[in-house]
Amino acid sequence: MGKNVYSSETKWAVVKDKMSGLLTTKEIMEKHGIKNVSQIKTWMKWYRENEIHRFDQPIGKQYSYGHGPEFTSDDEKKDNQISHLKMENEILKKYMEMVKELKKE
């Protein structure tokens, strides 16, 4: 039995689903094919601690903050950061919508 390798897109989708609060952890695991709840906890910890560079690291590699694989160009780093900020913006917008809905009730 080998280690499961999840793509960066899967990791971000899990974080987005978890932050939205619309799905339970079990539903998220089924939706994305995650086999262990601790994996989701790890990704959420990385997100909360702003260790977003870790979403792109290969299995078994532990990069220092702000560092990635040697082959990652500055353009790729910028693209990853932009996509992260876009996702964070979407999550914050969804959160604000939820807050408005709760205030109406």
PyMOL CGO cylinders between C-alpha atoms (Angstrom):
from pymol import cmd
from pymol.cgo import CYLINDER

trace = [
    CYLINDER, 0.00, 0.00, 0.00, 1.67, 3.20, -1.22, 0.3, 1, 1, 1, 1, 1, 1,
    CYLINDER, 1.67, 3.20, -1.22, 1.23, 6.79, -0.28, 0.3, 1, 1, 1, 1, 1, 1,
    CYLINDER, 1.23, 6.79, -0.28, -1.57, 8.76, -1.87, 0.3, 1, 1, 1, 1, 1, 1,
    CYLINDER, -1.57, 8.76, -1.87, -0.49, 11.72, -3.94, 0.3, 1, 1, 1, 1, 1, 1,
    CYLINDER, -0.49, 11.72, -3.94, -3.01, 14.53, -4.34, 0.3, 1, 1, 1, 1, 1, 1,
    CYLINDER, -3.01, 14.53, -4.34, -2.68, 17.32, -6.88, 0.3, 1, 1, 1, 1, 1, 1,
    CYLINDER, -2.68, 17.32, -6.88, -2.39, 20.93, -5.85, 0.3, 1, 1, 1, 1, 1, 1,
    CYLINDER, -2.39, 20.93, -5.85, -5.83, 21.53, -7.40, 0.3, 1, 1, 1, 1, 1, 1,
    CYLINDER, -5.83, 21.53, -7.40, -7.37, 18.81, -5.21, 0.3, 1, 1, 1, 1, 1, 1,
    CYLINDER, -7.37, 18.81, -5.21, -5.78, 20.28, -2.08, 0.3, 1, 1, 1, 1, 1, 1,
    CYLINDER, -5.78, 20.28, -2.08, -7.10, 23.76, -2.90, 0.3, 1, 1, 1, 1, 1, 1,
    CYLINDER, -7.10, 23.76, -2.90, -10.56, 22.39, -3.73, 0.3, 1, 1, 1, 1, 1, 1,
    CYLINDER, -10.56, 22.39, -3.73, -10.67, 20.62, -0.35, 0.3, 1, 1, 1, 1, 1, 1,
    CYLINDER, -10.67, 20.62, -0.35, -9.65, 23.83, 1.47, 0.3, 1, 1, 1, 1, 1, 1,
    CYLINDER, -9.65, 23.83, 1.47, -12.28, 25.80, -0.46, 0.3, 1, 1, 1, 1, 1, 1,
    CYLINDER, -12.28, 25.80, -0.46, -15.01, 23.25, 0.34, 0.3, 1, 1, 1, 1, 1, 1,
    CYLINDER, -15.01, 23.25, 0.34, -14.00, 23.15, 4.01, 0.3, 1, 1, 1, 1, 1, 1,
    CYLINDER, -14.00, 23.15, 4.01, -13.96, 26.95, 4.29, 0.3, 1, 1, 1, 1, 1, 1,
    CYLINDER, -13.96, 26.95, 4.29, -17.37, 27.26, 2.64, 0.3, 1, 1, 1, 1, 1, 1,
    CYLINDER, -17.37, 27.26, 2.64, -18.91, 25.17, 5.41, 0.3, 1, 1, 1, 1, 1, 1,
    CYLINDER, -18.91, 25.17, 5.41, -21.46, 23.68, 3.02, 0.3, 1, 1, 1, 1, 1, 1,
    CYLINDER, -21.46, 23.68, 3.02, -20.11, 20.12, 3.20, 0.3, 1, 1, 1, 1, 1, 1,
    CYLINDER, -20.11, 20.12, 3.20, -19.13, 17.93, 6.14, 0.3, 1, 1, 1, 1, 1, 1,
    CYLINDER, -19.13, 17.93, 6.14, -15.60, 16.57, 6.33, 0.3, 1, 1, 1, 1, 1, 1,
    CYLINDER, -15.60, 16.57, 6.33, -16.91, 13.12, 5.42, 0.3, 1, 1, 1, 1, 1, 1,
    CYLINDER, -16.91, 13.12, 5.42, -18.69, 14.52, 2.34, 0.3, 1, 1, 1, 1, 1, 1,
    CYLINDER, -18.69, 14.52, 2.34, -15.50, 16.34, 1.30, 0.3, 1, 1, 1, 1, 1, 1,
    CYLINDER, -15.50, 16.34, 1.30, -13.51, 13.12, 1.67, 0.3, 1, 1, 1, 1, 1, 1,
    CYLINDER, -13.51, 13.12, 1.67, -15.98, 11.24, -0.53, 0.3, 1, 1, 1, 1, 1, 1,
    CYLINDER, -15.98, 11.24, -0.53, -16.18, 14.03, -3.11, 0.3, 1, 1, 1, 1, 1, 1,
    CYLINDER, -16.18, 14.03, -3.11, -12.40, 14.30, -3.59, 0.3, 1, 1, 1, 1, 1, 1,
    CYLINDER, -12.40, 14.30, -3.59, -11.38, 10.71, -2.80, 0.3, 1, 1, 1, 1, 1, 1,
    CYLINDER, -11.38, 10.71, -2.80, -9.43, 11.59, 0.34, 0.3, 1, 1, 1, 1, 1, 1,
    CYLINDER, -9.43, 11.59, 0.34, -8.77, 8.48, 2.42, 0.3, 1, 1, 1, 1, 1, 1,
    CYLINDER, -8.77, 8.48, 2.42, -7.78, 9.98, 5.77, 0.3, 1, 1, 1, 1, 1, 1,
    CYLINDER, -7.78, 9.98, 5.77, -9.24, 12.90, 7.69, 0.3, 1, 1, 1, 1, 1, 1,
    CYLINDER, -9.24, 12.90, 7.69, -5.77, 13.86, 8.97, 0.3, 1, 1, 1, 1, 1, 1,
    CYLINDER, -5.77, 13.86, 8.97, -4.84, 14.84, 5.41, 0.3, 1, 1, 1, 1, 1, 1,
    CYLINDER, -4.84, 14.84, 5.41, -7.58, 17.49, 5.37, 0.3, 1, 1, 1, 1, 1, 1,
    CYLINDER, -7.58, 17.49, 5.37, -6.48, 18.71, 8.81, 0.3, 1, 1, 1, 1, 1, 1,
    CYLINDER, -6.48, 18.71, 8.81, -2.91, 19.07, 7.52, 0.3, 1, 1, 1, 1, 1, 1,
    CYLINDER, -2.91, 19.07, 7.52, -3.97, 21.07, 4.47, 0.3, 1, 1, 1, 1, 1, 1,
    CYLINDER, -3.97, 21.07, 4.47, -6.17, 23.33, 6.59, 0.3, 1, 1, 1, 1, 1, 1,
    CYLINDER, -6.17, 23.33, 6.59, -3.26, 23.90, 8.99, 0.3, 1, 1, 1, 1, 1, 1,
    CYLINDER, -3.26, 23.90, 8.99, -1.01, 24.85, 6.06, 0.3, 1, 1, 1, 1, 1, 1,
    CYLINDER, -1.01, 24.85, 6.06, -3.68, 27.26, 4.82, 0.3, 1, 1, 1, 1, 1, 1,
    CYLINDER, -3.68, 27.26, 4.82, -4.27, 28.86, 8.24, 0.3, 1, 1, 1, 1, 1, 1,
    CYLINDER, -4.27, 28.86, 8.24, -0.52, 29.26, 8.83, 0.3, 1, 1, 1, 1, 1, 1,
    CYLINDER, -0.52, 29.26, 8.83, -0.06, 30.75, 5.33, 0.3, 1, 1, 1, 1, 1, 1,
    CYLINDER, -0.06, 30.75, 5.33, 2.24, 27.92, 4.24, 0.3, 1, 1, 1, 1, 1, 1,
    CYLINDER, 2.24, 27.92, 4.24, 0.71, 27.88, 0.77, 0.3, 1, 1, 1, 1, 1, 1,
    CYLINDER, 0.71, 27.88, 0.77, 4.02, 26.89, -0.83, 0.3, 1, 1, 1, 1, 1, 1,
    CYLINDER, 4.02, 26.89, -0.83, 3.51, 23.45, 0.70, 0.3, 1, 1, 1, 1, 1, 1,
    CYLINDER, 3.51, 23.45, 0.70, 0.49, 22.72, -1.54, 0.3, 1, 1, 1, 1, 1, 1,
    CYLINDER, 0.49, 22.72, -1.54, 2.88, 22.35, -4.49, 0.3, 1, 1, 1, 1, 1, 1,
    CYLINDER, 2.88, 22.35, -4.49, 5.67, 20.39, -2.83, 0.3, 1, 1, 1, 1, 1, 1,
    CYLINDER, 5.67, 20.39, -2.83, 6.24, 16.77, -3.84, 0.3, 1, 1, 1, 1, 1, 1,
    CYLINDER, 6.24, 16.77, -3.84, 5.69, 14.00, -1.31, 0.3, 1, 1, 1, 1, 1, 1,
    CYLINDER, 5.69, 14.00, -1.31, 8.52, 13.78, 1.23, 0.3, 1, 1, 1, 1, 1, 1,
    CYLINDER, 8.52, 13.78, 1.23, 9.90, 17.24, 0.45, 0.3, 1, 1, 1, 1, 1, 1,
    CYLINDER, 9.90, 17.24, 0.45, 9.79, 19.89, 3.16, 0.3, 1, 1, 1, 1, 1, 1,
    CYLINDER, 9.79, 19.89, 3.16, 10.69, 23.28, 1.73, 0.3, 1, 1, 1, 1, 1, 1,
    CYLINDER, 10.69, 23.28, 1.73, 11.41, 26.31, 3.83, 0.3, 1, 1, 1, 1, 1, 1,
    CYLINDER, 11.41, 26.31, 3.83, 8.93, 29.16, 3.62, 0.3, 1, 1, 1, 1, 1, 1,
    CYLINDER, 8.93, 29.16, 3.62, 9.03, 30.89, 0.27, 0.3, 1, 1, 1, 1, 1, 1,
    CYLINDER, 9.03, 30.89, 0.27, 11.11, 28.20, -1.35, 0.3, 1, 1, 1, 1, 1, 1,
    CYLINDER, 11.11, 28.20, -1.35, 9.99, 25.61, -3.81, 0.3, 1, 1, 1, 1, 1, 1,
    CYLINDER, 9.99, 25.61, -3.81, 11.54, 23.10, -6.11, 0.3, 1, 1, 1, 1, 1, 1,
    CYLINDER, 11.54, 23.10, -6.11, 14.55, 24.37, -8.02, 0.3, 1, 1, 1, 1, 1, 1,
    CYLINDER, 14.55, 24.37, -8.02, 12.72, 24.02, -11.33, 0.3, 1, 1, 1, 1, 1, 1,
    CYLINDER, 12.72, 24.02, -11.33, 9.95, 26.43, -10.32, 0.3, 1, 1, 1, 1, 1, 1,
    CYLINDER, 9.95, 26.43, -10.32, 10.39, 29.70, -12.22, 0.3, 1, 1, 1, 1, 1, 1,
    CYLINDER, 10.39, 29.70, -12.22, 9.46, 33.11, -10.90, 0.3, 1, 1, 1, 1, 1, 1,
    CYLINDER, 9.46, 33.11, -10.90, 6.49, 33.16, -13.30, 0.3, 1, 1, 1, 1, 1, 1,
    CYLINDER, 6.49, 33.16, -13.30, 5.21, 29.85, -11.91, 0.3, 1, 1, 1, 1, 1, 1,
    CYLINDER, 5.21, 29.85, -11.91, 5.60, 31.13, -8.34, 0.3, 1, 1, 1, 1, 1, 1,
    CYLINDER, 5.60, 31.13, -8.34, 3.67, 34.29, -9.25, 0.3, 1, 1, 1, 1, 1, 1,
    CYLINDER, 3.67, 34.29, -9.25, 0.94, 32.28, -10.99, 0.3, 1, 1, 1, 1, 1, 1,
    CYLINDER, 0.94, 32.28, -10.99, 0.58, 30.05, -7.91, 0.3, 1, 1, 1, 1, 1, 1,
    CYLINDER, 0.58, 30.05, -7.91, 0.37, 33.08, -5.65, 0.3, 1, 1, 1, 1, 1, 1,
    CYLINDER, 0.37, 33.08, -5.65, -2.22, 34.76, -7.89, 0.3, 1, 1, 1, 1, 1, 1,
    CYLINDER, -2.22, 34.76, -7.89, -4.38, 31.62, -7.99, 0.3, 1, 1, 1, 1, 1, 1,
    CYLINDER, -4.38, 31.62, -7.99, -4.12, 31.35, -4.19, 0.3, 1, 1, 1, 1, 1, 1,
    CYLINDER, -4.12, 31.35, -4.19, -5.18, 34.97, -3.74, 0.3, 1, 1, 1, 1, 1, 1,
    CYLINDER, -5.18, 34.97, -3.74, -8.11, 34.50, -6.13, 0.3, 1, 1, 1, 1, 1, 1,
    CYLINDER, -8.11, 34.50, -6.13, -9.29, 31.47, -4.17, 0.3, 1, 1, 1, 1, 1, 1,
    CYLINDER, -9.29, 31.47, -4.17, -8.87, 33.31, -0.88, 0.3, 1, 1, 1, 1, 1, 1,
    CYLINDER, -8.87, 33.31, -0.88, -10.92, 36.18, -2.32, 0.3, 1, 1, 1, 1, 1, 1,
    CYLINDER, -10.92, 36.18, -2.32, -13.70, 33.76, -3.33, 0.3, 1, 1, 1, 1, 1, 1,
    CYLINDER, -13.70, 33.76, -3.33, -13.73, 32.25, 0.15, 0.3, 1, 1, 1, 1, 1, 1,
    CYLINDER, -13.73, 32.25, 0.15, -13.93, 35.68, 1.79, 0.3, 1, 1, 1, 1, 1, 1,
    CYLINDER, -13.93, 35.68, 1.79, -16.77, 36.74, -0.53, 0.3, 1, 1, 1, 1, 1, 1,
    CYLINDER, -16.77, 36.74, -0.53, -18.70, 33.56, 0.34, 0.3, 1, 1, 1, 1, 1, 1,
    CYLINDER, -18.70, 33.56, 0.34, -18.08, 34.20, 4.03, 0.3, 1, 1, 1, 1, 1, 1,
    CYLINDER, -18.08, 34.20, 4.03, -19.39, 37.76, 3.75, 0.3, 1, 1, 1, 1, 1, 1,
    CYLINDER, -19.39, 37.76, 3.75, -22.51, 36.49, 1.97, 0.3, 1, 1, 1, 1, 1, 1,
    CYLINDER, -22.51, 36.49, 1.97, -23.09, 34.01, 4.78, 0.3, 1, 1, 1, 1, 1, 1,
    CYLINDER, -23.09, 34.01, 4.78, -22.67, 36.74, 7.40, 0.3, 1, 1, 1, 1, 1, 1,
    CYLINDER, -22.67, 36.74, 7.40, -25.23, 38.94, 5.58, 0.3, 1, 1, 1, 1, 1, 1,
    CYLINDER, -25.23, 38.94, 5.58, -27.70, 36.05, 5.41, 0.3, 1, 1, 1, 1, 1, 1,
    CYLINDER, -27.70, 36.05, 5.41, -27.30, 35.31, 9.11, 0.3, 1, 1, 1, 1, 1, 1,
    CYLINDER, -27.30, 35.31, 9.11, -27.87, 38.97, 10.02, 0.3, 1, 1, 1, 1, 1, 1,
    CYLINDER, -27.87, 38.97, 10.02, -31.12, 38.99, 8.04, 0.3, 1, 1, 1, 1, 1, 1,
    CYLINDER, -31.12, 38.99, 8.04, -32.51, 36.09, 10.07, 0.3, 1, 1, 1, 1, 1, 1,
]
cmd.load_cgo(trace, "trace")
